[in-house]
Amino acid sequence: MAVIGGVAAAVVGLTGVGVYALVGSDGDGEDGKGTVSAAGDGKAREVKKGPLSAEEVRTAAKEFLGAWAQGEPKKAAALTDDSGEAGKALAAYRSKAQVSKLALTPKAAEGEKVPFSATAHLSYGTKSGSWSYDSALEVVRDTSTGKPVVDWKPSVLHPKLKDGQSIRTDEKGTPPVEAVDRNGKPLEASAHPTLARVITDIGKRYGDKTDGSPGLQVRIVDAKGKTKHVLRQLTKPSPGKLKTTLDAGVQSAAEKAVDGKSKAAVVAIKPSTGEILAVANAPAKAFNIALSGSLAPGSTMKVISSAMLLDKGLASPGKGHPCPKYFEYGGWKFHNDDKFEIKGGTFAQSFARSCNTAFISQAPKLKDDDLTKEARDVFGIGLNWQTGTGTFDGSVPVQSDAQMASSLIGQGGVRMNPLNMASVAATAQSGTFRQPVIVPASVDNRTLAKASRTMKPGVHKDLKSLMKLTAQSGTAAEAMSGLSGDIGAKTGSAEVDGQKKPNAWFTAYSGDVASAAVVPASGHGGENAGPIVKKVLQAAGG
């Protein structure tokens, strides 16, 4: 029989539970199941112990559900083993969940556990609705009185409810969002599956910053009122528009550029603003390597290493610079791809051809933290980026000996993703780190990460000359063919233990567009990642 509460509800009569008063004068009693306690009349009475009978379980459950349904939280709470917490939770259930009428129907007990169904009628202003669900309670014997009581847990109210949470019925949740690009064009997950998780994430973060409405919802919230679960959507929500920095055209081009690859990722950024124009991954619904990947960037790291060497006066584009076949440091013997060497060459030639030993040979002159400081203080790598969605913001840890030397060529402990390396190219192009964003900071007035210093004008000029030479006649020339003007690029091939082919990297800029791509386990960067970046740069009009 349903136990129904509310103004218009019929009260169902319940069989009361008998008081257990087994009189005895000896400690545990003859059956060993009782304990002595002082009764109000001064006589010693035994508190019943031992397993609960089916009748005790059934009766205790009905009494509790009856009081709860009738809107008597104190009475219901008194039938639990924690009347204080139960009373507050039951009262809040009525007032905060906006319950005007409640029907609770117990089902067949499963030992001490009693499943039940609940149907709540809700009223919020002029709006109303109903909500049904299943839950369960457990009956235990009170240790001090021996009476059967409900073992109080938040999950009695609803199976998803936990400590510190409560149920609310209101229109204050997070509205759904319609993500649009920088020009107001819709960005739907169905059309851009690689953006599906990003769109969902920014919706959760910024839905309440739009003009949308969540509709009337029954939701579980934490102590701060943040939605943990939407239990029931009572009225239809209306989505709000959330403008992103993405460009739908560039985004489509990026998706096509990685399509067909077993695994690949690419990002495009505007150097003048840090705005992210495109993010694409292959497979589209796989892990977001573009924003959250953590991979050794190989020789694309030489952009940062070169800026550091130029800044310290350890290299200059037109000056002679060693590029031997081998160079030993920290107990390791380093070599170049195919063990080439450049006799009597310049630093510009070593950069353009991606000579490893040209960088390793400078390790003895460096402090362990020099590269870490350059990456952080000039390029913003390792700072806490607030892009508007979840990202890995690069890592250049302080290392020593051979590991420090390896870091100079993007190995060792250095870890990056296409977002990080697109930002590195953007900083090289503009001379100033501008933290990448996918949701404008104006939406929530968040504070963006700032590098502690900008690149010195002389270093900036020299670095761009190195990257331009690489794009025109170095390892990036084939991929960058057809692009002219303010261009620069760097290739990378990162060796990975146990992997037959290296991860291919490519980072470049053309005008006010910078892009980077990685194609894991594919080979050389210029051949495999370069064409992806070129297509994106062309689509962006760089």
C-alpha positions in Angstrom: 0.0 0.0 0.0 1.3 3.5 -0.9 2.2 5.8 1.9 1.0 9.2 0.7 1.7 12.6 2.2 0.6 16.2 1.4 -2.3 18.5 1.9 -4.7 16.4 -0.1 -3.3 13.0 0.8 -5.1 10.3 2.7 -3.2 9.2 5.8 -2.5 5.4 5.8 -2.8 3.8 9.2 0.4 2.0 10.3 0.9 -0.7 12.8 3.0 0.6 15.7 6.1 -1.1 16.9 5.9 -2.7 20.3 8.2 -1.5 23.1 10.8 -4.1 24.0 11.0 -4.3 27.8 12.4 -7.7 28.9 12.7 -7.3 32.6 15.7 -8.9 34.2 18.0 -8.4 37.1 21.2 -10.0 35.9 23.8 -8.5 33.6 23.2 -10.0 30.1 20.0 -12.0 31.0 19.5 -15.6 30.6 19.6 -15.7 26.8 22.7 -13.5 26.5 20.9 -11.1 24.1 20.1 -8.2 26.4 22.0 -5.5 28.2 21.0 -3.8 31.4 19.8 -0.1 31.3 18.1 2.2 33.7 14.5 2.8 33.0 12.5 5.9 34.1 11.1 4.1 37.1 14.5 3.2 38.4 14.1 -0.4 37.5 16.7 -2.2 35.4 15.4 -3.1 31.9 17.1 -5.1 29.2 17.6 -3.5 25.7 16.7 -5.9 23.0 19.6 -7.1 20.8 20.0 -9.6 18.0 18.7 -9.8 14.4 15.6 -7.9 13.4 12.5 -9.8 12.6 10.7 -9.3 9.2 7.9 -7.6 11.1 10.2 -5.1 12.8 11.8 -4.2 9.5 8.5 -3.8 7.7 6.9 -1.8 10.5 9.9 0.6 11.0 10.1 1.3 7.3 6.3 2.0 7.1 6.4 4.3 10.1 9.4 6.3 8.7 8.0 6.5 5.2 4.6 7.5 6.5 6.0 10.4 8.6 8.2 11.6 5.7 5.3 11.4 3.2 3.0 13.4 5.5 5.5 16.2 5.7 6.6 15.6 9.3 10.4 15.7 9.2 10.9 15.8 12.9 8.7 12.7 13.4 10.4 10.9 10.6 13.9 11.9 11.8 13.1 10.5 15.2 12.7 7.1 13.6 16.3 7.1 12.4 19.6 6.6 14.1 20.7 10.2 13.4 17.7 12.5 14.1 19.7 15.7 13.8 21.1 15.2 10.3 17.9 13.4 9.1 15.7 16.2 10.3 17.6 18.9 8.4 17.8 16.8 5.3 14.1 15.9 5.3 13.0 19.5 5.9 15.3 20.7 3.1 13.9 18.1 0.8 10.4 19.6 1.2 11.4 23.3 1.1 14.3 23.3 -1.3 13.1 20.6 -3.7 9.7 22.4 -3.7 7.8 19.3 -2.9 4.1 20.0 -2.4 2.9 16.4 -2.3 4.7 13.1 -1.8 3.8 9.5 -2.3 6.1 6.7 -1.1 5.4 3.1 -1.8 7.5 0.4 0.0 8.3 -2.8 -1.8 9.1 -6.2 -0.5 12.0 -6.1 2.0 15.3 -7.7 1.2 16.5 -8.6 4.6 17.0 -5.3 6.5 16.9 -3.4 3.2 13.5 -1.9 2.0 13.3 -0.6 -1.5 10.6 2.0 -2.2 9.4 4.2 -5.0 8.8 7.9 -4.7 6.6 10.2 -6.7 6.9 13.9 -5.8 4.7 16.7 -7.0 6.7 19.9 -7.3 5.6 23.5 -7.4 7.9 26.4 -8.3 6.1 29.7 -8.7 3.5 29.2 -11.4 5.3 26.1 -12.7 4.8 22.6 -11.6 5.6 19.0 -12.5 6.1 15.5 -11.1 9.2 13.4 -10.5 9.4 9.7 -9.8 12.3 7.6 -8.8 13.4 4.5 -6.8 15.4 4.5 -3.6 15.9 2.2 -0.6 16.5 2.4 3.2 17.9 0.0 5.7 16.6 -0.8 9.1 19.0 -1.4 12.0 18.6 -1.9 15.7 19.4 1.2 17.8 22.2 0.3 20.1 20.9 2.3 23.1 17.2 1.6 22.9 17.1 -1.7 21.0 14.3 -0.3 18.8 14.4 -0.8 15.0 15.3 2.5 13.3 16.2 3.6 9.8 20.0 3.8 9.2 20.2 7.4 8.1 22.2 8.2 4.9 21.6 11.0 2.3 21.0 8.2 -0.3 17.7 7.5 1.5 16.3 10.7 -0.1 17.8 9.8 -3.5 20.4 7.1 -4.4 22.7 9.7 -6.0 22.7 12.0 -3.0 26.0 12.1 -1.0 27.1 13.8 2.2 27.2 17.6 1.9 24.8 17.6 -1.0 21.1 18.5 -1.3 18.3 18.5 -3.8 17.0 21.7 -5.4 14.2 22.5 -7.8 14.8 25.8 -9.5 15.9 27.5 -12.7 19.4 28.3 -11.5 21.4 25.5 -13.1 23.8 25.9 -16.1 21.9 26.5 -19.3 22.9 24.6 -22.5 25.0 26.6 -24.9 25.1 27.1 -28.6 28.8 27.5 -29.3 29.5 29.9 -32.2 32.7 30.9 -34.0 34.3 34.4 -34.0 31.8 35.4 -36.7 28.7 34.0 -35.1 28.6 30.8 -37.2 27.3 27.8 -35.2 29.9 25.2 -34.1 27.9 22.0 -33.8 29.4 18.8 -32.5 27.7 16.9 -35.3 29.5 19.0 -37.9 32.8 19.2 -36.0 33.1 16.0 -34.0 36.6 16.8 -33.0 35.2 19.7 -31.0 32.5 17.7 -29.2 34.3 17.5 -25.9 35.5 21.1 -26.0 32.0 22.3 -26.7 30.7 20.3 -23.8 33.4 21.6 -21.5 33.0 25.3 -22.3 29.3 24.8 -22.0 29.7 23.6 -18.4 32.2 26.4 -17.6 30.3 29.3 -19.2 26.7 28.3 -19.8 25.6 30.6 -16.9 27.4 33.5 -18.5 25.1 33.4 -21.5 21.5 34.6 -21.9 20.2 31.0 -22.0 17.9 29.4 -19.4 18.3 25.9 -17.9 14.6 25.5 -17.6 13.0 24.2 -14.4 15.2 21.4 -13.1 15.5 19.0 -10.1 19.2 18.8 -9.4 21.7 17.7 -6.8 24.0 20.5 -5.7 27.0 20.6 -3.5 27.5 22.9 -0.5 28.3 25.8 -2.9 25.2 25.3 -5.0 27.1 23.8 -7.9 25.2 21.3 -10.0 26.4 17.7 -9.6 23.5 15.9 -11.3 20.4 17.0 -13.1 17.7 14.5 -11.9 14.7 15.8 -13.8 14.2 18.4 -16.5 10.7 19.8 -15.8 10.5 22.5 -18.4 12.4 22.9 -21.7 15.7 24.8 -21.5 16.7 27.5 -23.9 20.4 27.6 -25.0 22.5 30.7 -24.9 25.0 31.7 -27.5 28.7 31.4 -26.4 31.1 33.1 -28.7 34.5 31.4 -29.2 37.7 32.6 -30.9 37.5 29.7 -33.4 37.1 30.3 -37.1 34.7 27.8 -38.7 36.5 27.9 -42.0 39.9 27.3 -40.5 38.5 24.7 -38.2 37.0 22.7 -41.2 40.4 23.0 -43.0 42.2 21.7 -39.9 39.8 18.7 -39.7 40.3 17.9 -43.3 44.1 18.2 -43.0 44.3 15.5 -40.3 41.5 13.3 -41.7 42.8 9.9 -42.9 45.7 9.9 -40.4 45.6 7.1 -37.9 46.6 9.7 -35.3 47.4 13.4 -35.6 46.6 16.8 -34.1 46.9 20.4 -35.2 46.2 23.9 -33.6 46.2 27.4 -35.2 46.6 30.7 -33.2 46.7 34.4 -34.0 50.1 35.7 -32.8 48.7 39.2 -32.3 46.0 38.2 -29.9 46.6 34.6 -28.8 43.2 33.6 -30.1 42.8 30.0 -31.0 41.5 29.6 -34.6 41.3 25.9 -34.9 41.8 22.6 -33.0 41.6 19.3 -34.7 42.5 15.7 -33.8 42.4 12.4 -35.6 40.6 10.2 -34.7 38.0 13.0 -34.1 36.6 11.4 -30.9 39.9 10.2 -29.5 42.0 11.8 -26.8 42.5 15.5 -27.4 46.2 15.5 -28.2 46.0 19.0 -29.7 45.2 20.6 -26.3 46.0 18.0 -23.7 48.8 15.9 -25.2 52.1 15.6 -23.4 54.8 14.6 -25.9 58.5 15.3 -26.5 58.5 18.0 -29.2 61.8 17.0 -30.8 63.7 19.7 -32.8 60.8 22.2 -32.8 62.1 22.9 -29.3 65.1 24.5 -30.9 63.0 27.6 -31.4 63.1 28.2 -27.6 66.7 26.9 -27.3 67.9 29.3 -30.1 66.2 32.3 -28.4 68.1 31.4 -25.2 71.5 31.0 -27.0 71.0 34.2 -28.9 70.0 36.0 -25.7 73.1 34.7 -23.9 75.4 35.6 -26.8 76.3 31.9 -27.3 75.1 32.0 -30.9 74.5 34.5 -33.8 72.9 33.7 -37.2 75.9 34.7 -39.3 78.7 33.6 -37.1 80.5 30.3 -37.2 79.0 27.6 -35.0 80.2 24.0 -34.5 78.1 21.2 -36.0 80.2 18.0 -35.5 79.0 14.5 -36.2 79.2 13.7 -32.5 79.3 15.5 -29.2 79.6 13.9 -25.8 78.1 15.4 -22.7 77.0 14.0 -19.4 78.2 10.5 -20.4 76.0 10.4 -23.5 77.3 10.5 -27.1 74.9 12.7 -29.2 74.7 12.7 -33.0 72.8 14.2 -35.9 70.2 12.6 -38.2 72.2 10.3 -40.5 75.3 11.5 -38.6 75.8 14.5 -40.8 78.2 17.4 -40.0 78.5 21.0 -41.2 82.2 22.0 -41.5 82.9 25.7 -41.0 79.1 26.4 -41.0 77.1 29.2 -39.3 74.5 28.9 -36.6 71.9 29.8 -39.2 72.9 26.8 -41.3 72.8 24.6 -38.3 69.3 25.7 -37.3 68.0 25.4 -40.9 69.3 21.9 -41.2 68.4 21.0 -37.6 71.8 20.1 -36.3 71.5 18.5 -32.9 75.2 18.8 -31.9 75.1 22.6 -32.6 72.9 22.9 -29.5 74.4 20.0 -27.4 77.8 21.6 -27.8 76.6 24.6 -25.9 75.4 22.6 -22.9 78.8 23.0 -20.9 78.2 26.8 -21.0 74.7 26.6 -19.6 73.2 26.4 -16.1 70.7 23.6 -15.4 67.7 26.0 -15.2 68.6 28.3 -18.2 66.3 26.5 -20.7 63.5 26.3 -18.1 63.6 30.0 -17.4 63.7 30.9 -21.1 60.7 28.7 -21.8 58.7 30.1 -18.9 59.8 33.8 -18.8 59.7 34.5 -22.5 57.5 31.8 -24.1 55.0 31.3 -21.2 55.5 27.5 -21.2 54.6 25.9 -17.9 52.5 28.9 -16.6 48.9 28.2 -15.7 47.0 29.0 -18.9 43.4 30.0 -18.6 42.3 29.2 -22.2 38.6 28.6 -21.4 38.9 24.9 -21.6 41.1 22.2 -20.1 44.7 22.2 -21.5 48.2 20.9 -20.7 50.4 24.0 -20.8 53.8 22.5 -21.5 56.7 21.4 -19.3 60.4 22.2 -19.4 61.7 20.8 -16.1 65.1 21.7 -14.7 67.5 18.9 -15.5 71.2 18.2 -15.4 73.9 16.5 -17.4 72.8 14.5 -20.4 69.1 15.1 -19.7 69.6 18.9 -19.7 71.5 18.6 -23.0 68.7 16.4 -24.4 66.1 19.1 -23.5 67.9 21.5 -25.8 66.7 19.4 -28.8 63.3 18.6 -27.4 64.0 15.3 -25.8 64.7 14.5 -22.1 61.9 15.6 -19.9 60.5 18.3 -22.2 56.8 17.8 -23.0 54.5 19.7 -25.4 51.4 19.5 -27.5 50.4 21.3 -30.7 48.7 24.1 -28.7 52.0 24.8 -26.9 54.1 24.6 -30.0 51.7 26.8 -32.0 52.1 29.3 -29.2 55.9 29.1 -29.4 55.7 29.9 -33.1 53.3 32.7 -32.3 55.7 34.2 -29.8 58.5 33.9 -32.2 56.5 35.8 -34.8 55.4 38.6 -32.6 58.1 38.7 -30.0 55.6 38.7 -27.2 53.9 35.7 -25.4 50.1 36.1 -25.6 48.3 33.4 -23.7 46.1 31.3 -26.0 42.4 31.5 -25.5 39.4 29.7 -27.0 36.8 31.6 -25.0 37.5 35.4 -24.8 38.6 36.5 -21.3 35.9 39.2 -21.4 33.3 36.5 -20.9 34.3 35.9 -17.3 37.0 38.5 -16.7 39.5 35.8 -15.9 43.2 36.6 -15.5 45.4 35.3 -18.3 48.9 34.1 -17.8 51.7 36.6 -18.6 55.4 35.9 -19.3 57.7 38.0 -17.1 59.6 39.5 -20.1 59.3 40.0 -23.8 62.0 38.9 -26.3 64.8 41.4 -26.8 64.4 43.2 -30.2 67.7 41.9 -31.5 66.9 38.3 -30.4 63.5 38.6 -32.0 64.9 39.8 -35.3 67.6 37.0 -35.3 65.1 34.3 -34.4 62.7 35.2 -37.2 65.6 35.2 -39.6 66.5 31.6 -38.6 62.9 30.5 -39.0 62.5 32.2 -42.3 65.7 30.6 -43.7 64.4 27.2 -42.5 61.1 27.8 -44.3 62.7 28.9 -47.5 65.7 26.6 -47.9 66.0 24.4 -44.8 64.2 21.3 -43.6 60.8 23.0 -43.8 61.2 24.4 -47.3 59.2 21.7 -49.1 56.2 21.9 -46.8 56.2 25.8 -46.8 56.6 26.1 -50.6 54.1 28.5 -52.1 53.9 30.6 -48.9 55.7 34.0 -48.9 56.0 37.2 -47.0 56.4 37.0 -43.2 57.0 33.2 -42.8 59.0 31.0 -40.5 59.1 27.3 -39.6 60.8 24.6 -37.7 60.6 20.8 -38.1 61.0 18.1 -35.5 61.3 14.4 -35.2 61.1 13.1 -31.6 62.5 9.7 -30.9 60.3 7.5 -28.6 61.6 4.3 -26.9 60.0 1.2 -28.4 58.6 3.1 -31.4 60.0 2.3 -34.9 59.4 5.7 -36.3 59.7 9.1 -34.5 56.9 11.5 -33.8 56.7 14.0 -36.6 56.4 17.7 -35.6 56.1 20.9 -37.5 55.5 24.5 -36.2 55.3 27.6 -38.4 53.8 31.0 -38.9 52.7 33.0 -41.9 51.6 36.5 -41.3 49.3 36.7 -38.3 48.7 33.0 -38.1 50.8 30.4 -36.3 50.2 26.6 -36.4 51.7 23.4 -35.1 51.0 19.8 -35.8 52.2 16.4 -34.6 51.7 13.0 -36.3 52.9 10.3 -33.9 55.1 7.4 -35.1 55.2 8.6 -38.7 58.7 9.8 -39.4 60.2 13.2 -40.3 58.3 16.3 -39.4 58.6 18.1 -42.7 57.2 15.2 -44.7 54.4 14.2 -42.3 53.3 17.1 -40.1 54.4 19.9 -42.5 51.6 19.5 -45.0 49.0 19.6 -42.3 50.3 23.0 -41.0 50.6 24.4 -44.5 46.9 23.6 -45.3 45.8 25.3 -42.1 48.0 28.4 -42.7 46.6 28.7 -46.2 43.0 28.3 -45.0 43.6 31.1 -42.5 45.0 33.4 -45.1 48.4 33.5 -43.5 
